[in-house]
Amino acid sequence: MPGEPAPEPYRVWLSEVMLQQTTVAAVTPRFERFLQKWPTIEALAAARDEDVLSEWAGLGYYARARNLIACAREVAALGDFPDTAAGLRKLPGIGEYTAAAIAAIAFGEPIAVVDTNVARVIIRFAGLESTIEQSRDTIREIVASMTPADRPGDFAQSMMDLGATICRPKSPVCGACPLAEDCVAAASGEPERFPARKQRAARPVRYGIAHWIERNGAIWLVRRPRKGMLGGMAALPGSDWTEEQPKSRSALGHITHDFTHFRLELAVVAHKSATGDGWWQKIDDLVDAGLPTLYRRAVESVFQSRSALAA
Ligand code: SF4
């Protein structure tokens, strides 16, 4: 929180990585559990990959979890986090924003910290007629010119809070905003018109089949290959995901799941033989398997079809 002593870099880094593309409400309880299990960067660096990936299950964007493990090990080997944004940038999974946020909040580096919320505030404040993408450099320059040498971390967090709670995407509360007097968007009377919207391309569709192999109250699970989508996560076995629609087979369950760059139509079909490296997971203990959201929903779709048939 602004005004409090600088938090440990480990906590700042962990929360920033968890918050990338995931909401505060979803992250908060998971963040606390992570800290209980692995209270220091050294503890996390020493954890087994499978344990970290299972703990991450449900937070999505699993490349982040793999980068988290790699970064923890690199920092543990270095002995500590680098204390500048430039040094932090060299670590796995730390991009420009995350490096700046850690450097400002944990180490007091006076650097521009620009997340989507801050970018929206600045675009409105300066009245820039563009998308956030088109004005990235200008936004960063404006934030840099506003960032104080004293307590830059507090300034960064205040700007992010301002964007999240007052200068919201819809219905900004200009009456409660400390920037209102000089804000171009507020003066225009239509602050929501900023920033310009970017045109969204239609999401392509891919198709996949997941195999449901059940025996004695357990189902066969496998671990996905380390590289690629959901790498290293527990999964139902099945086909590759392709753009070609497979021939229709009677499915036990079906889900549609949106990834960032495509939509997946996944059918769950009964299959006889357990293949590949895997394990029998008791259905009653499925929650311990660390299934990512995609496969949790696929499993639930099978149970829902079953209870609909039984009703
Ligand atoms: S005055 Fe309104 S539009 Fe301008 S920065 Fe504040 S909340 Fe956003």
Residues whose N, C-alpha, C, O or C-beta is under 5 A from the ligand:
A	BS01	SF4	V121 R124 F125 I166 C167 P172 V173 C174 C177 L179 A180 C183 A185 A186 P191
